[in-house]
Amino acid sequence: MGKILFSLIVPGSLLLGATVAFLNWMAPPGLLSTLVRVYPYAVYGAGILLGWRFRRSRLVTAILLLVLIDWALLHFAAANPATAATGRIVFNAAGVLLPLNLALLSLMSEQGIFTPNGLWRLGILLAQLPLVAIICEPTQASVAALLEHPIVDAGVISGMRVTQPVLLAFAAAFLVVAIRFARHPHSNESAFLWALTAAFLGLNTSSIGPVSTIYFATAGLILVISVVETSYSMAYRDELTGLPARRALNEALLRLGARYTVAMLDVDRFKKFNDQYGHDAGDQLLRMVASQLAKVSGGGKAFRYGGEEFAMIFPGKSVQDAIPHLQELRKVVETTGFTPRNSDRPRKKPKELRPNNPARKAVSVTISIGVAERTEQHAHPDTVIEAADQALYSAKKAGRNKLRTYPQGSAR
């Protein structure tokens, strides 16, 4: 629950909260006009570059959407008596299209930018420009009037700048994005919630201008930061097990002092298990083992090294200090057992058991462990890992479900 709440709050709410505080209470006179000449271009430029570099079509399309909306509002919906009628139509159309487009983007998967799907998205976005232009024609006055048509008689929302159809569009978009986040509670999904909020504040300002532009740029910044955070998570955290990945291990080893112990752990007979029960069951087994490794005592920290192999570091500990905790871990895995999930087994436990459903047998799962300590002979992290790997090989050779140390290689 805490992790989901963190994904919801960070970084979107912090960025938007800082923007609201700055615009309402902290902006010195004259700074806003200077900021608006730099901030939006920096955000939009960074968004396009990052989206192109990481092939994030959702980000690129969302940034283009915000740029087009901001440009249209500044050119047509700002306080200009000569374009007041057209500006009101553009404002209302933008208020409806902006949240619906963001909600639609939140539902889409990443398909690349210059792929058929990516180009199709951009085409749909650009096609909305002539659509708005058509609505602005005097012959389409009845359509334009629908954008201001009151839906309910509500005094609470009567003081808002936006119309009720715009509020309805934002409410529908918030509902869609909230459901999406509930099903996939990640920071890149929560970013669309906060981007929607920032866009709503931008439309509901007292007048179109620097303040609305800052809010739209903040919506883009929230989406940009979420892509950076997601890319970092993908690089440093293993998606299958949830443990830190190998790159995180390499950086953690470089930060350790002169004394530490490394353990290499391997799931015994994993290939045979995969062949017998299938790769889905193999993934379930790796997640189960990883969940036990994450609970290791003694200050140890587990990492996914690759395949069925894991690594564990004990900062400031000798081999003798780490052995009791590793032995306890080995016994916990051995006694836990594992029951492979049937392909037709529901992910949630049903209220009633199926009739004639034979009980499935638990499979015995064991791990082998090799342990090595940093010494003058093995001063570099790579050599410590190699030594632990040699000890792991000795444990496998000794019959598995064993712990071996380097250089003695004694069975424990």
C-alpha positions as CSV (number, residue, x, y, z in Angstrom):
1,M,0.0,0.0,0.0
2,G,2.8,2.4,0.9
3,K,4.5,1.8,-2.5
4,I,1.3,2.5,-4.4
5,L,0.8,5.7,-2.4
6,F,4.3,6.7,-3.1
7,S,3.8,6.1,-6.9
8,L,0.7,8.3,-6.7
9,I,2.2,11.2,-4.9
10,V,5.8,11.3,-6.3
11,P,6.7,13.2,-8.3
12,G,3.4,14.6,-9.7
13,S,1.8,16.1,-6.6
14,L,5.1,17.6,-5.5
15,L,5.8,19.3,-8.9
16,L,2.2,20.6,-9.2
17,G,2.1,21.7,-5.5
18,A,5.4,23.7,-6.0
19,T,3.9,25.3,-9.2
20,V,0.7,26.3,-7.4
21,A,2.7,27.8,-4.4
22,F,5.0,29.6,-6.8
23,L,2.3,31.2,-8.9
24,N,0.1,32.2,-6.0
25,W,2.4,33.2,-3.2
26,M,6.1,33.1,-4.2
27,A,6.5,34.6,-7.7
28,P,8.4,38.0,-7.5
29,P,7.1,40.8,-9.7
30,G,8.5,40.5,-13.2
31,L,9.8,37.0,-12.8
32,L,6.7,35.3,-14.3
33,S,7.2,37.1,-17.6
34,T,10.8,36.0,-17.7
35,L,10.0,32.4,-16.7
36,V,7.3,32.0,-19.3
37,R,9.9,32.7,-22.1
38,V,12.2,29.9,-20.9
39,Y,10.3,27.3,-18.9
40,P,7.8,26.0,-21.5
41,Y,10.4,25.7,-24.2
42,A,12.8,23.8,-21.9
43,V,10.1,21.4,-20.8
44,Y,8.7,20.8,-24.3
45,G,12.1,20.4,-25.8
46,A,13.2,18.0,-23.2
47,G,10.0,16.0,-23.6
48,I,10.4,15.7,-27.4
49,L,14.0,14.7,-27.1
50,L,13.4,12.1,-24.3
51,G,10.4,10.7,-26.0
52,W,12.4,10.3,-29.2
53,R,15.4,8.8,-27.4
54,F,13.4,6.3,-25.4
55,R,10.8,5.7,-28.0
56,R,8.0,7.0,-25.8
57,S,5.2,7.8,-28.2
58,R,2.8,8.6,-25.4
59,L,5.1,11.3,-24.1
60,V,5.7,12.8,-27.6
61,T,2.0,12.9,-28.4
62,A,1.1,14.4,-25.0
63,I,3.8,17.1,-25.4
64,L,2.5,18.0,-28.9
65,L,-1.0,18.1,-27.5
66,L,0.0,20.6,-24.8
67,V,1.9,22.7,-27.2
68,L,-1.0,22.9,-29.6
69,I,-3.5,23.7,-26.9
70,D,-1.3,26.4,-25.4
71,W,-0.7,27.9,-28.8
72,A,-4.4,27.9,-29.8
73,L,-5.4,29.5,-26.5
74,L,-2.8,32.2,-26.6
75,H,-3.6,33.1,-30.2
76,F,-7.4,32.9,-30.1
77,A,-8.7,32.7,-26.5
78,A,-6.6,35.5,-24.9
79,A,-8.3,38.7,-24.1
80,N,-8.8,40.1,-27.6
81,P,-12.2,41.8,-28.5
82,A,-11.6,41.2,-32.2
83,T,-11.5,37.4,-31.7
84,A,-13.7,37.1,-28.7
85,A,-16.4,34.8,-30.3
86,T,-13.8,32.5,-32.0
87,G,-11.7,32.5,-28.9
88,R,-14.6,31.3,-26.7
89,I,-15.2,28.4,-29.1
90,V,-11.5,27.5,-29.2
91,F,-11.3,27.7,-25.4
92,N,-14.3,25.3,-25.0
93,A,-13.1,22.9,-27.7
94,A,-9.7,22.8,-26.1
95,G,-11.2,22.2,-22.7
96,V,-13.1,19.2,-24.0
97,L,-10.3,17.7,-26.3
98,L,-7.4,18.1,-23.9
99,P,-8.6,15.8,-21.1
100,L,-10.1,13.3,-23.5
101,N,-6.8,13.0,-25.4
102,L,-4.8,12.7,-22.3
103,A,-7.1,9.9,-21.0
104,L,-6.9,8.1,-24.3
105,L,-3.1,8.3,-24.3
106,S,-3.0,6.9,-20.7
107,L,-4.8,3.8,-22.0
108,M,-2.4,3.2,-25.0
109,S,0.7,1.1,-24.9
110,E,4.1,2.3,-26.1
111,Q,4.3,1.5,-29.9
112,G,7.2,3.7,-30.9
113,I,7.0,7.1,-32.6
114,F,7.7,6.4,-36.3
115,T,5.8,3.2,-36.4
116,P,2.4,2.9,-38.1
117,N,0.7,3.1,-34.7
118,G,2.8,6.0,-33.6
119,L,2.1,7.9,-36.8
120,W,-1.6,7.1,-36.5
121,R,-1.7,8.7,-33.1
122,L,0.0,11.8,-34.4
123,G,-2.4,11.9,-37.3
124,I,-5.5,11.7,-35.1
125,L,-4.1,14.6,-33.0
126,L,-3.4,16.8,-35.9
127,A,-6.8,16.0,-37.5
128,Q,-8.4,17.7,-34.5
129,L,-7.1,21.1,-35.6
130,P,-9.3,21.4,-38.8
131,L,-12.1,20.0,-36.7
132,V,-11.9,22.9,-34.3
133,A,-11.6,25.3,-37.2
134,I,-14.8,23.9,-38.7
135,I,-16.7,24.4,-35.4
136,C,-15.6,28.0,-35.4
137,E,-17.5,28.6,-38.7
138,P,-20.7,30.6,-38.3
139,T,-22.6,27.8,-39.9
140,Q,-21.7,25.5,-37.1
141,A,-23.0,27.8,-34.3
142,S,-25.3,25.1,-33.0
143,V,-22.4,22.7,-32.5
144,A,-20.4,25.4,-30.8
145,A,-23.3,26.1,-28.5
146,L,-23.2,22.5,-27.3
147,L,-19.8,23.3,-25.8
148,E,-21.5,25.8,-23.4
149,H,-24.8,24.0,-22.9
150,P,-25.5,23.6,-19.1
151,I,-26.0,20.0,-18.1
152,V,-27.1,20.5,-14.5
153,D,-28.2,23.5,-12.4
154,A,-25.3,23.6,-9.9
155,G,-24.4,26.8,-8.1
156,V,-21.1,25.4,-6.8
157,I,-19.5,25.2,-10.3
158,S,-21.2,28.3,-11.7
159,G,-18.2,30.5,-10.7
160,M,-15.7,28.4,-12.7
161,R,-14.2,29.7,-15.9
162,V,-14.8,26.5,-17.7
163,T,-18.2,25.3,-18.9
164,Q,-20.1,22.2,-17.7
165,P,-19.3,20.2,-20.9
166,V,-15.6,20.9,-20.2
167,L,-16.1,19.8,-16.5
168,L,-17.8,16.6,-17.7
169,A,-14.9,15.9,-20.1
170,F,-12.4,16.3,-17.3
171,A,-14.5,14.2,-14.9
172,A,-14.7,11.4,-17.4
173,A,-11.0,11.6,-18.1
174,F,-10.1,11.6,-14.4
175,L,-12.3,8.5,-13.9
176,V,-10.6,6.7,-16.8
177,V,-7.1,7.6,-15.7
178,A,-7.8,6.7,-12.0
179,I,-9.1,3.2,-13.0
180,R,-6.0,2.8,-15.2
181,F,-3.8,3.7,-12.2
182,A,-5.7,1.4,-9.9
183,R,-5.0,-1.5,-12.3
184,H,-1.4,-0.5,-13.0
185,P,-0.1,1.6,-10.0
186,H,3.0,3.0,-11.5
187,S,4.4,6.5,-11.6
188,N,4.0,6.8,-15.3
189,E,0.3,6.2,-14.9
190,S,-0.2,8.5,-12.0
191,A,1.6,11.2,-14.0
192,F,-1.4,11.4,-16.3
193,L,-3.6,12.1,-13.2
194,W,-1.5,15.1,-12.2
195,A,-1.0,16.3,-15.7
196,L,-4.8,16.4,-16.0
197,T,-5.0,18.4,-12.8
198,A,-2.4,20.8,-14.0
199,A,-4.2,21.2,-17.3
200,F,-7.5,21.9,-15.5
201,L,-5.9,24.6,-13.4
202,G,-4.4,26.1,-16.6
203,L,-7.8,26.3,-18.2
204,N,-9.5,27.6,-15.0
205,T,-7.2,30.6,-14.4
206,S,-8.7,34.0,-14.5
207,S,-7.3,34.7,-17.9
208,I,-5.3,33.0,-20.6
209,G,-1.6,34.0,-20.6
210,P,1.6,33.4,-18.7
211,V,-0.1,31.6,-15.8
212,S,-2.0,29.1,-18.0
213,T,1.2,28.5,-20.0
214,I,3.1,27.7,-16.8
215,Y,0.4,25.2,-15.8
216,F,0.5,23.5,-19.2
217,A,4.3,23.3,-19.1
218,T,4.1,21.8,-15.6
219,A,1.7,19.1,-17.0
220,G,4.4,18.3,-19.6
221,L,7.2,18.3,-16.9
222,I,5.2,15.8,-14.8
223,L,5.0,13.5,-17.8
224,V,8.7,14.0,-18.6
225,I,9.8,13.2,-15.0
226,S,7.7,10.1,-15.0
227,V,9.4,8.8,-18.1
228,V,12.8,9.4,-16.5
229,E,11.7,7.7,-13.3
230,T,10.3,4.7,-15.2
231,S,13.4,4.3,-17.3
232,Y,15.5,4.4,-14.1
233,S,13.3,1.8,-12.5
234,M,13.6,-0.5,-15.6
235,A,17.4,-0.2,-15.5
236,Y,17.8,-0.7,-11.8
237,R,15.0,-3.0,-10.8
238,D,14.1,-6.4,-12.1
239,E,10.6,-6.4,-13.4
240,L,9.9,-10.1,-12.7
241,T,11.0,-10.4,-9.1
242,G,10.9,-6.8,-7.9
243,L,14.5,-7.1,-6.6
244,P,17.2,-4.6,-7.6
245,A,18.8,-5.6,-10.9
246,R,22.4,-6.3,-11.8
247,R,23.2,-2.7,-12.6
248,A,22.1,-1.7,-9.1
249,L,24.3,-4.4,-7.7
250,N,27.3,-3.1,-9.6
251,E,26.8,0.4,-8.3
252,A,26.1,-0.8,-4.7
253,L,29.4,-2.8,-4.7
254,L,31.4,0.4,-5.7
255,R,29.9,2.2,-2.7
256,L,30.9,-0.4,-0.2
257,G,33.9,0.0,2.1
258,A,36.9,-2.2,2.6
259,R,35.0,-5.0,4.3
260,Y,32.0,-6.8,2.9
261,T,30.8,-10.2,1.9
262,V,29.2,-11.4,-1.3
263,A,26.9,-14.4,-1.6
264,M,25.9,-15.9,-5.0
265,L,22.7,-18.0,-4.8
266,D,21.2,-20.3,-7.4
267,V,17.9,-22.2,-7.6
268,D,18.7,-25.9,-7.8
269,R,17.5,-27.8,-10.9
270,F,15.7,-24.8,-12.2
271,K,16.0,-25.9,-15.9
272,K,14.4,-29.3,-15.0
273,F,11.6,-27.5,-13.2
274,N,11.0,-25.2,-16.2
275,D,10.9,-28.2,-18.6
276,Q,8.4,-30.0,-16.5
277,Y,6.1,-27.2,-15.4
278,G,6.6,-24.5,-18.0
279,H,8.0,-21.0,-18.0
280,D,5.1,-19.4,-16.3
281,A,5.6,-21.7,-13.3
282,G,9.3,-21.0,-13.5
283,D,8.6,-17.3,-13.2
284,Q,6.3,-17.9,-10.2
285,L,9.1,-19.9,-8.6
286,L,11.6,-17.1,-9.1
287,R,9.2,-14.6,-7.5
288,M,8.7,-16.9,-4.5
289,V,12.4,-17.4,-4.0
290,A,13.0,-13.6,-4.5
291,S,10.4,-12.8,-1.8
292,Q,12.3,-15.0,0.7
293,L,15.7,-13.5,-0.3
294,A,14.3,-10.0,0.3
295,K,13.6,-11.0,4.0
296,V,17.2,-12.1,4.8
297,S,18.4,-10.9,8.1
298,G,21.8,-9.7,9.1
299,G,21.8,-6.6,7.0
300,G,22.0,-8.5,3.7
301,K,20.5,-7.1,0.5
302,A,19.4,-9.3,-2.4
303,F,19.7,-8.6,-6.1
304,R,18.6,-10.5,-9.3
305,Y,21.8,-11.4,-11.0
306,G,20.4,-13.1,-14.0
307,G,18.3,-16.2,-14.9
308,E,17.9,-18.3,-11.7
309,E,20.9,-16.7,-10.1
310,F,20.8,-14.1,-7.3
311,A,23.4,-12.1,-5.5
312,M,23.5,-10.8,-1.9
313,I,25.8,-8.4,-0.2
314,F,26.5,-8.0,3.5
315,P,28.2,-4.6,4.0
316,G,30.7,-4.5,6.9
317,K,30.3,-8.3,7.5
318,S,32.8,-11.1,7.2
319,V,32.0,-14.5,5.8
320,Q,31.6,-15.9,9.3
321,D,29.2,-13.1,10.2
322,A,27.1,-13.8,7.1
323,I,26.9,-17.6,7.2
324,P,24.2,-17.9,10.0
325,H,21.9,-15.6,8.1
326,L,22.5,-17.4,4.8
327,Q,22.0,-20.8,6.4
328,E,18.7,-19.7,7.9
329,L,17.7,-18.4,4.5
330,R,18.6,-21.7,2.8
331,K,16.5,-23.6,5.3
332,V,13.5,-21.3,4.9
333,V,13.5,-21.8,1.2
334,E,13.9,-25.6,1.6
335,T,11.0,-25.9,4.1
336,T,8.6,-23.4,2.3
337,G,8.0,-25.6,-0.7
338,F,6.3,-24.4,-3.9
339,T,2.9,-25.4,-5.5
340,P,2.9,-24.6,-9.2
341,R,-0.1,-22.7,-10.4
342,N,-2.3,-24.4,-12.9
343,S,-2.8,-22.6,-16.2
344,D,-6.5,-22.3,-15.5
345,R,-6.1,-21.4,-11.8
346,P,-7.7,-18.0,-11.0
347,R,-5.2,-15.4,-9.6
348,K,-7.5,-14.7,-6.7
349,K,-8.7,-17.4,-4.3
350,P,-12.3,-18.3,-5.1
351,K,-14.9,-18.3,-2.3
352,E,-15.8,-22.0,-3.0
353,L,-13.5,-24.7,-4.1
354,R,-14.1,-26.4,-7.4
355,P,-15.6,-29.9,-7.2
356,N,-13.4,-32.8,-8.1
357,N,-10.3,-30.6,-8.0
358,P,-7.5,-32.9,-7.0
359,A,-5.0,-31.5,-4.6
360,R,-1.7,-30.5,-6.2
361,K,1.5,-31.6,-4.6
362,A,4.0,-29.0,-3.4
363,V,7.4,-29.2,-5.1
364,S,10.6,-29.2,-3.0
365,V,12.7,-26.1,-3.8
366,T,16.3,-25.6,-2.7
367,I,19.1,-23.2,-3.3
368,S,22.8,-23.5,-3.4
369,I,25.0,-20.7,-2.0
370,G,28.6,-19.6,-2.5
371,V,30.1,-17.0,-0.2
372,A,33.3,-14.9,-0.5
373,E,34.7,-12.0,1.4
374,R,36.7,-9.0,0.2
375,T,40.4,-9.5,0.9
376,E,43.6,-8.0,-0.3
377,Q,43.8,-10.8,-2.9
378,H,40.3,-10.1,-4.0
379,A,40.1,-6.3,-3.6
380,H,37.9,-5.5,-6.7
381,P,34.2,-6.3,-6.5
382,D,34.4,-8.4,-9.7
383,T,37.0,-10.7,-8.2
384,V,34.9,-11.1,-5.1
385,I,31.9,-12.1,-7.2
386,E,34.1,-14.5,-9.1
387,A,35.3,-16.1,-5.9
388,A,31.7,-16.4,-4.6
389,D,30.8,-18.0,-8.0
390,Q,33.6,-20.6,-7.5
391,A,32.2,-21.4,-4.1
392,L,28.7,-21.7,-5.6
393,Y,30.0,-24.1,-8.2
394,S,31.5,-26.2,-5.3
395,A,28.1,-26.2,-3.6
396,K,26.4,-27.5,-6.7
397,K,29.1,-30.1,-7.2
398,A,28.7,-31.3,-3.7
399,G,25.1,-32.2,-4.3
400,R,23.2,-28.9,-4.1
401,N,21.3,-27.4,-1.2
402,K,24.7,-26.6,0.3
403,L,26.6,-23.5,1.3
404,R,30.3,-23.3,0.4
405,T,32.8,-20.6,1.3
406,Y,35.8,-19.4,-0.6
407,P,38.7,-20.3,-0.5
408,Q,38.1,-23.2,1.9
409,G,35.0,-24.5,0.1
410,S,33.9,-26.3,3.2
411,A,30.4,-27.7,3.3
412,R,28.0,-26.2,5.7
